Amino acid sequence: MKVLIAGGAGFVGSHVCHELVARGHHVTCVDNLLTGSMDNIADLDGRPGFDFILSDVASAPTVETDFILHLASPASPVDYERMPLETLSANSLGTWRLLDIARETGAKLTFVSTSEVYGDPLVHPQPETYWGNVDPVGPRSQYDESKRFGEALLMSARRVNGVRATIVRLFNTYGPKMRLDDGRVIPELLGNALAGRPLVLHGSGSQTRSFCYVSDLVRGLLLVGLDYGNDGEIFNIGNPSEITIRGLAERIRDLVRSDLPIISTDARVGDPARRCPDISKIQARYGWQPDIDLDEGLRRRSPLLSASASRPDRRGARRRRLRIRSASAIETNRTFTTV
Ligand SMILES: NC(=O)c1ccc[n+]([C@@H]2O[C@H](COP(=O)([O-])OP(=O)(O)OC[C@H]3O[C@@H](n4cnc5c(N)ncnc54)[C@H](O)[C@@H]3O)[C@@H](O)[C@H]2O)c1
C-alpha cells in the first residue's frame, strides 16, 4: 500500500514511518522540519519504499497514495506558543491541501487531532461524543481551535465531496525521539532529574494526565488509519490510567535520584485540571488497548533520553546526504478551493 505521512519527521510521525516501512508499505513523508528532525528518519534513507519531500503541508505536491495521515503540526505547548500562526496554518491550510490530495487520488485521510479539543473538560473521562470546554481566544487557542477547525473541515469535505476521512484524537504520548527541550512534562521532568536539578511542577501538581507509550499509540493509530471502514468516525487513542503530575514527578524521582526536591512554580494559563481518555470505542471496534504501563514506559527511558536535546535544525537535512525531494519547484498557488 502507498501511504502519505505529513509530519513524518516528528516524534510520533517518525515512529509511524518506521512501522509502515517495516510492514512493507511504500511511505512518502512530507515535512518542513519546523519541529521535527531528519535525525528521526535518517536510517530510512535509501531504504526501498521510503521517500522524503521537504515541504510545508499546505503546499504538498500530489503523490499517488491510498492512505494519508496528517500529523503535521507543532504539538508541544512550548512549540505552539512560539509558533501560533504556523500552528493555525498547519491544521487549517494543511488539512485543506491534504483533503485536495485525498479527493484527487481517492485516498482516505486520517486527521490526527488531540485531546486538547476537549479543553478543560467538564466530563470525565472524555468520550468522543463530548463537545469540549475550550477558550477560543486564550494562549492555547491556536492549537485547540485549529484542531477543532481541522475536524470541522474534514467532516464538511466528507459531506460536500464524499472524501473518505476519519479523526483520531491523541492523548499525551511519550517515548523515544521526543526532544528533551520540547516542554512536554515527561521529557522536562526526566531531563531535570538526570541533570540533578529540582523537579519543577507548573502549579500544585494536582492536575491529572494519562500517558501512552508511543508503540502502543502507533499500533492504535494504524489500526484506525489504515481501515477504509471507519469513514466519518472519531476515535480517542490514549492510555486511560490517570496520574497527578506530582505523582508522575515522584515516580521519575524514584527512578532517577530519590534525593531531588520537587518544587512548584506558577501554573500555566489554561492548563486543564483533568485529562483522561474514554477508549471504550476503539477497544470495542479493534480490540486495541495499551500494553505498556507508565512504570514500564519510564524504565525504557534510555532511548527517550538519547533523543536530541536541542531545537530542531532545518540544516540537518542538508548536512546529511538524504535523498530529499523538495516541493518548492512544484509549489502550488495555494488556491484551496476544491474541498
Ligand atoms: N505527542 C503527543 O502527545 C500528541 C498528543 C496529541 C496530539 N498529537 C498530534 O500528533 C501530531 C504529531 O505530534 P508530535 O508529538 O509528533 O509532534 P512533533 O512536533 O514532534 O511532530 C510534528 C511534525 O510535523 C512537522 N510539521 C509541523 N508543521 C508543519 C507544516 N506546516 N508542514 C509540514 N510539516 C510540518 C514538524 O516538522 C514535525 O516533524 C500533531 O498533529 C499533534 O497535534 C500529539
The ligand as an ORCA input file, in Angstrom:
! r2SCAN-3c Opt
* xyz 0 1
  N       2.677     13.625     21.069
  C       1.546     13.813     21.697
  O       1.438     13.606     22.916
  C       0.332     14.262     20.940
  C      -0.882     14.377     21.607
  C      -1.996     14.814     20.907
  C      -1.922     15.065     19.553
  N      -0.731     14.946     18.931
  C      -0.697     15.271     17.475
  O       0.145     14.362     16.814
  C       0.853     15.032     15.758
  C       2.347     14.779     15.903
  O       2.780     15.251     17.180
  P       4.294     15.054     17.659
  O       4.259     14.896     19.120
  O       4.953     14.014     16.826
  O       4.878     16.495     17.311
  P       6.256     16.886     16.582
  O       6.385     18.353     16.729
  O       7.355     16.038     17.075
  O       5.966     16.478     15.067
  C       5.255     17.297     14.173
  C       5.909     17.188     12.813
  O       5.171     17.979     11.881
  C       6.078     18.794     11.156
  N       5.357     19.995     10.749
  C       4.832     20.964     11.539
  N       4.217     21.894     10.794
  C       4.350     21.504      9.504
  C       3.940     22.043      8.263
  N       3.259     23.191      8.179
  N       4.247     21.382      7.126
  C       4.941     20.212      7.174
  N       5.372     19.652      8.318
  C       5.083     20.292      9.476
  C       7.222     19.062     12.093
  O       8.399     19.466     11.454
  C       7.344     17.722     12.801
  O       8.181     16.858     12.078
  C       0.473     16.508     15.854
  O      -0.530     16.779     14.902
  C      -0.096     16.648     17.247
  O      -1.061     17.662     17.317
  C       0.393     14.556     19.567
*
